[in-house]
Amino acid sequence: MTILYRDEHYIAVDKPAGLLVHRTRISEDSRFLLQQLRDQIGRRVYPVHRLDRPTSGVLIFGLDSDAARRLVQLFEQRQVQKRYLAVVRGYTAESDVIDYPLREEAHKAPQAAVTGYRRLATVELPIAVGRYASARYSLLEVRPETGRMHQIRKHMKHIFHPIVGDTTHGDGRHNQLFRDRFGICRLLLMAAELNFVHPYSGVALSIGTRPDTELAGLFERLGFGSE
């Protein structure tokens, strides 16, 4: 697994799409990131935040419980800036902020959830989908201010621009188009960058990654470049 950053307190990796972060009771997968990383570096790691199974990109862990606790506090206090890239259905506005509370569990009250985005590029494919003669897509830079479960995916669905490849909150017709036309069978969402002040050194830290080979190739075919 690619290590993006490491010091005596933290380690950040480039999580592959489709890999669970940790074992769950609802999945029979025998492979998960926590175990792989522990085996790779020969020591225990402590979760700080989460990425959905289909999401790729920057994921950081504490190397001890105190380090993890300090960074969790920064996430909770919204002092960690997160940047994602996403391909969504349709042409979005050039930029916007989605302020729409989300319910993480059916029996719980909705919680505040805020996501900002900026459109980086668009493409129109001469392929009929449903009643439309062509298919339009936008490449977005997304910056969630809060960290609710599936927040970006739910917010993009809320504004009628679901993320391509989202089998839960997306549009099956467009997911099928990307499978058939491009061989893409994954969620087109990646965690591109984390920025925060190091809890121990006080130094501003930026940890980022580039689109993996599959995503970079798709972006080139769509005319997005590697972003």
N, C-alpha and C positions, 0 to 999 in steps of 0.2 A: 504494500500500500504506500502511496506517495505521501511523504511527510513534508508539509509546507512550512512548518515552524516548530522549533523546540528550544526550550530553555530548562532551567532547573524546576520550574513550576508548571509549565504548560506544554502541550503538544497539540498541533493542529494537522489534520490530514485532509486529503482530497477524497471525499467519500464517493464511491462509484454508485451510479443509479442502480436501483433494484436490490441493494444490500440493506438488510435490517441493521439498526444500530445495536440492538440488544435482543436477547431471547424474549419471546412473548408466549403466552398461553394459547393465543389464537393462531399461531403460525407453527408449522411443522419444520421450518427451515433449520438446518443444523449449522449453517454458516451465519455468523453475525459479526459486525464490525468490532465490537468491544473485545471479543475473544481473539479475533485476528490481530488486532493492534497489540493486545497484551502479549500474545505469543511472539509478535515481531520484535517488540522492544524489551521483552523479558521482565515486565513489571506491570502492576495494576494501574489502570487509568480510571478517572472519575468523571462521569458525564456532567456537562455544564448546560448544554442546550440540546435541541433535537432537530433532526431533519427527517421528513417523511421518507419511507422506504424508496419511493420512486425518484426522489430528489437527489441530485448529485451536488458536490461542491464542498466548501470549507466547513469543517466540523472540528471544534476544539474541545479538549479534555484537560482536566486538572491532573497533575501527577501525584497529588495528595489531597486529602479531604479539605484542608484549609484553603488551598489554592482554588479548588472547585467552588467552595462556599463564597469566596471573595468575588469570583467572576460571575457566579449566579446572581449575586447582589447587583452587579453592574447591569446585567440583563434585566432584572426586575425593575431597576431604577431608570431604564431606558437610556443608559449611558453607553450602550454598544450600538454602533451604526451598522446595519446589515444591508448589503446590496445583492440583488438577484437579477438574473436574466431570464426572460420568459417569452415564449412564442404563443400568441393568443389568436383566436378567431376574430376576423374583422379588423377594420381600421379604428383604433381608439382615438380619443382626444390626444393632442400633443402632450399634455400633462394633466394630472388631476390628483386629488387626494380623496380616497374612499374612507369615509367615516361611518362605519356601519357595525353595530354591536353583533357579536357572534355567540352562539350557544354551543359550548363544547360537549355538553351532555343534555339529552332531551329533558331531563327533570330539573335542570339548573337554569337560573336566570341568564339572559344574554350578558356578555361582558364587553366593555369598550374594546374596539378594534379599529386601528387606523393604518392605512396603507397608501403610500404615495407612489406614483409611477411617472415615467417619462418615456415617450415613444422615441425609439432610436432609428427605426427603419420600417418600411412596409413593402409588401409584395402582393401582386395579383396574379394568380395562376389561371390559365385558360381551361379550367376544368369545372364542369357543371357539378354543383352539389345542391341537392334538393331542387327548389324552384329558381335557383340563381344560376346564371350562365358561367360564372367564374367564382373563384374562391379567393378571399382576401385575408391577409394575415399581418400582424404587427409584431415586431421585436421590441420588447419593453425592458427598461431598467426599472426594477421595482425595489422600493425601500419601505419595508414594514416598520412601523413605529412600535407596535405591540407584537406579542408572540403567541397568538391563539392557535389552537390546533387547526391545521389546514387553512390558515388565515388567507394566504395569497390565493390559493385555489378557490376558496369560497367567495372572496371579494371579487375576483375576476368573473366568476359565474354571476355574481350579483349585478354587475354592470353589463352583462350579456356579452362578455368577451372571454369565454372560458379558455383555459390553457390547453393547447393541443397535447393529446396523449393522456389527458386526465380521464380515467375510466370511471371515476366516482362523480365528479362535478363537471365533466366536460361534455362535448358533443360527439357522439359515436360516429357520425358520418364523416366528420373531419379527421377523427382519429384513424378511421379506416382509410381515408385518402392518403394519409402519411405512411400508413403501413404498406399500402399497395404501390404508391408512387415512389417512395423514398426508402422503404424498408425500415422505417422508424417505428419501434414498438415500445416507446418509453414516454414518460412525462417530460415535456420540454420546459423544464424549470431547473435552474442551477443556482446554488449559493455561491456568488462570485467573490464576495469580499466581506471581511469583518474589520471594523475599526474601533479601537477603545484605548483607554489609558491603562497601562499595565498596573495591576493592583499593588505590586511590590516595588517596581522601579520608578513608577510615575511617568514613564516614557510613553509617548503616543505610538501605538502599534497598529500597523495595517497588514492584514494577512489576506492574500488573494490567490485566485487560481484562474486559469484560462479554460475555455470550453475544451472538453476532451475531444479525441479524434473524431468520434461519431458526430458530435454536435458541431464541431468546426467544419466538417465536411458538409453537413446539412446547411449551415449558415452560408457557405460559399455557393452552394447550389441555388439557394434562395436569393442570392445577391446581397446578403447581409454583411459579408466579410466575417472576420473572426471575432470582432468586438472585444 
